[in-house]
């Protein structure tokens, strides 16, 4: 079957919520993927920051194959070694022994869990950021600060107020003793890789302490070493009450987590929440393998070095207005509002990226990206922008 055959099949079998894709990808190795017509692409989107080690990484393949042949699924009526080991590892990554982990399958689920957890405080009001993305399920969508995604599904959960991201005065006016939680991304990914002022999270932490609200850090996109730290908020010096994770956590497999710290770790009681596939033996084996590779190969340190190289080189390309981000989560702000056209041209030239909005190209390559692949991306990106003039 060719690309056209797969796309025809898509229109005949699949609901239209994603629109119709232009490619059918059939295989991948590292940062290279191949479509049904045999054309190869450099994957600089990484499944939207999900394939943290690229495609078919040997460590993940080995771990998953071994586990699926040993024990596939047990539900949460029983413990199993992988989930316990991964939970312990995540706790150590937070640096707080009081932390406790709830496993699920996605970022939306992790944020739903955080929302439910906040209700156990006895409060129901929530503050989130304008432009933020926290998922598309009804609770997570209520937190998402993007009107175009929200409006078709109104009414959503009441009591959620959205304030400008990075504006501490607006946060100060919004928070009160009725606030159950404040949820923020350390860097807003879907909004175009937006970084707040350096002291913003620390100031929000102080406000949450003052009013007794939970501070939830949505590290779904910034987590698993992508920014050069495990979660992406570490630069601020804060300790959140809750961390939500997914995407890179499973090394490409569906795995999410909601980590609660301190007093928040004791809010859920038996029967309060659940996820049938959360903490599955196979997905947690992949998560353990991914963390091991990241640690052994110093991939977080390499992500920081790659960021310096990418941001410096891209910023000098005519047509680029600004480069934002941290580690290997980067937003390229174009001088013109033609990001979708540029993304299409890059795809035709053999590079996969994402137009986060009308003027921003988002890249999130695997942490295993090589210097040669980075040079290739920069060369193709420069040519595409030059040809677009």
GIBEL-V262177 format. One record per helix or strand of 2 or more residues. SS is the DSSP state (alpha for helix, beta for strand). FROM is the first residue (numbers start at 1). LEN is the number of residues. If there is no record, write none. Layout:
# GIBEL-V262177
SS:FROM:LEN ; SS:FROM:LEN
This chain:
# GIBEL-V262177
alpha:3:11 ; alpha:16:3 ; beta:25:6 ; beta:32:4 ; beta:40:4 ; alpha:46:4 ; alpha:58:11 ; alpha:81:14 ; beta:100:5 ; alpha:107:13 ; beta:125:5 ; alpha:138:6 ; alpha:147:7 ; beta:160:4 ; alpha:168:7 ; beta:179:7 ; beta:187:2 ; beta:194:2 ; alpha:200:12 ; beta:214:5 ; alpha:234:3 ; beta:242:4 ; alpha:247:4 ; beta:256:5 ; alpha:262:5 ; alpha:281:16 ; alpha:299:17 ; beta:320:7 ; beta:329:6 ; alpha:339:10 ; beta:351:2 ; beta:354:4 ; beta:360:4 ; alpha:371:18
